[in-house]
Amino acid sequence: MSFEKLDLHPIFNKGGQIESELKRILNNAWAKKLDFIEIIPGKGSGQLKEKVLKFFNQKDIRQKYSRLDVDNKNFGRIFIYFNWNKLE
């Protein structure tokens, strides 16, 4: 399985940079036809996780992936899955 991981801890308080990094990893997933991406917003207060979920729930972004899962065992992880047969 091919995937990339994005840890948002180093930039948790840099709003504009967070969205740029989310776009970057999404574009990388498309360019490399990754199976999934893992995003680590961390546990904290949950605000960063909400920001990430809001980004991926935008209509134009939602069309670029197949499924979004929140890790039930680790509150601070989000997985974005791609089914290339259905996306292209």
N, C-alpha and C positions, 0 to 999 in steps of 0.2 A: 504494500500500500504506500502510495506517495502522499506526503502531507508536509505542511509547514506549520510552525508554531510562532505566535506573536504574543510576547509577554509585555503587557502594558504597564507593569510596575514602574519602570524607569521614567515614563512620561505621564503618569496618572494625573498630574495637575496642569497639563498643557493641552487644553481643549482642542485647538486647531490641529495640533500635531497628531492627536489621537485619530481624528477623522482621516487625515492624510495616510496614516499607517494602515488603517482599516481598508482604505481604497487600494493602497499599494499591495497588501497581501491578497486582496480579492483579485486584482489584476494579475498577480503572479500565479494564482491558482488557475486562472483562465489560460494564461500563456503556457503553463507547464501541464495543464490538464490534471491537476492534483485530485486525489480522491476526496480529501477533506483538509480543512484548516482548523487549527486549535487556537483559540484566543483565550488568554489568561488575564482577565481584568482584576483578579484577586478577590479576596473575601470582603475586606473593609466594610464600609457602610452600605455598599450595594449601588451607590450612585454611578460608578464607572461601568458596572455591569449593565445597568439600565440604559446608559448612553450607548453602549455597544449594541444592545438589543434594539434600541430605537433606530440606530443606523441600519441594521440589517432588516428591519421591518419597513423601510421606505419602499414604496411601490417599485421604483426602477431598480433598486438593489435586490429586492426579493426575487425578481425574475432571473437573477444571475446564479442562484444556487437552488438545490433541490430540497434540502432539509436543514433545520437548525435544531440542535439538541443542547440542553443544559445538563451538565454532569450532575446526576442525583447524589453521587457520593462525594463530590468535591464542588461546593457551591461556586468556587472561583474559576470554573472552566466552561467554555462555550465551544461547541463543535459546529462547523458549517460543512455540510456534505454536498457533493456534486455528482449528479447522474448525467454524464455527458451524452448519453443516448437521447435523453429527453430535453436537454438544454440547447442543443445545436439545431 
